[in-house]
């Protein structure tokens, strides 16, 4: 890491949970989206009847944002009910730290974003969300944060990826998993922010 973060090499003595969720450049094909939008077995995000107002939600202390992404996150907090719900969910998991940083990928990887989970010897977890710089930042942040919330909700991505119409699929070359739930959250947040800033 660089910038405003202290040395966070994370002295992990035990890396028990090592799940990687990635968004390849072309992972979210229209075919995947269309086939799953009406599926009854899709893992759905919980949406309360009333979205919390912007003034009532702050960034959770366990979300560490690189200065490069601070303007995006502030805009999301102000304009996106989807992102505010994600923040509230994250705030109720103090044993988890989410670190938002820039993605440094090799050109051959074609990645837009990636989230990597680690657990230390005392059970604290860290989710490192790395976001590419040449894409819709708002969409990718909300997308990857929804992957984190899927883990908080106990979604078994391995099992669901083996079943039809669950909204979860394995990506090629052990790159991780993609879910309709994260796609929807990312797109919703992007649309909410764009509606107020365009």
N, C-alpha and C positions, 0 to 999 in steps of 0.2 A: 504494500500500500504506500501511498504517497500523500502529499498535501497535508491536510489538517489532522490526520490520524497519528496518534503516537505509535511507537513500534508495536505493531499488532501481529507479530509472527505467530501468535497463538501457540504457546507451549503446550501442545496437545500430547499428553502421554498415552492416550488411548483413543483411537479414532474408530468408534464402534459403528455409528451410522454414517455411511458415506454415500448418500444419495445425491445424484447430480441431475438437475432439471435444466434443460437447455432449449433455446429457441433458435434453431438453425434458420438461415436466411429464407428458406423455402418450406419450412415445416408446416406452416398453417395454410395448406392448400384449400381452395374453395370446396373441393370434394369432401375433405375431412369435416369442414365446418357444416356444409349442407347436409351431410348424412347424419350429423349428430344433433342438429338444432332441435329436431322434434322428437328425439329419442327419449323414452321414458326412463331408461336406465342411467342417464347421464348424472354424474356426480354434480349436484347443484350447490351453488353458494347460498347461504342463508341470507335473506334480505328482510330486515324488519319492516313493518308497515310504514313507519315514519323514519326517514333518514335523519341523523343527528345534524343540527344546524352547525354551520362553520364555527360560530363563536364558542361552541361548547366542546370542541375537540382540539387537542394540541398534539404535536408529534410525540409519540411515546418515547420514554427515555431509553428504551432498548433498541431504538432505530438510530443507527449512526450513519449520517449522510455526508458523503464527500462534498466539499464546498462547490464543486463543479455542478452538482445536482440540486443544490439548495434552492435555486429559483424555481425549478420544476416542482419540487416537493411543496414549496410554499403555495404555488399556484394550485396544485392538486388539493391541498388542504382547504383552500378557500373555495374552490369551485366544484369539487368532485365528491358527491355523497358516497360513491363507491370507495374512494380512497379513505374517506373518514371512517367508514365501517371497518376497513382493513386496519386502520390505526387503532381503533377501539379493541379489535380482536387481538392485535399484537400486544397492546398494553396489558392484557390479562395473562400474558405469558412471560413473567419476569425472569424465568430461568433460561430464556432464549434471547440472544443478541443477534440483530440483523444488521449487517454492514453493507451499505450501498456504495459501490466503487465503480471505477471505469473498467470496461472489458478490454483486455489486451489479448487479441486472438491472432493467430497466424492467418495470413490470407487464405490458406487452403482450408481453414476450418469453417468459413462462411457462417459464423455464429453472430446472432444479434444480441443475445443475452444468455447468461448462465447463472444458476444458483447451486451452490455447493454447501452441504451440511456436514458439520463435524460435531462430535460429542467428546467432552473431556472426561477425565477419570472420576469426577464428582457429579457427573450427569448434566452439567450445563451444556447447552447447545449453541452453536454459532452457525448462522446461515449467511453466507457471503453471496450477495447479489451483484454480479458484474454486468454492466449495461454498456452496449456499444454506443458510439458517439455519433453515428451517421444515420439515425433512425428516429422514430417518434419516441422521444424519451418518456413522455407521460405514459404512453401505452405500455412500454416495456417495464417501467417501474411497477405499475399496477399489476401487470401480468406476472412478473416474477414474485411480487409480494403475495399474490394469490397462491402461487406454488408453495410458499412458506406456510400459508394458512391451511392449505391442504394437509400439510404434515402435522400442523397443530390439531387438525380435525381427525387425525388418524387414518387418512385415506391410504389404503394399500395399493399403491400404483402398480407394483409388480403383478398382483393378482388381477386387478381390473384390466390391465393391458392384455391379458390372455383371454378376456371375455368380449363378445361382440356388443356393440352399442352401449358401452359404459362411458364413453367420452374420454377415455384414456388410451393412449397408444405409445408403444415403444419407438424410440427414434433409432435410426441406423447407427451402427458401429458403437454401441454402448454409450451413446451420447445422453441417455436419460429418457425422460418421458415428456409427452405433451398432453395437455388436457383442454377440453372445450371450456371447462370452468375458468381456467386462466385466460384463455383467449377472450372469453366474454367480459371478464373483469377488466382486462387491458383496454379493450375497445370501448367499453362503457366509460371508463375514466377519461380516455382520450376525447370522446365525444362531449362529455360534460365540461371539460376544460375548454375545448375548442368553441363550444357554444357561447362561452362568456368572454373569450379573448380574441376572437376573430372579428 
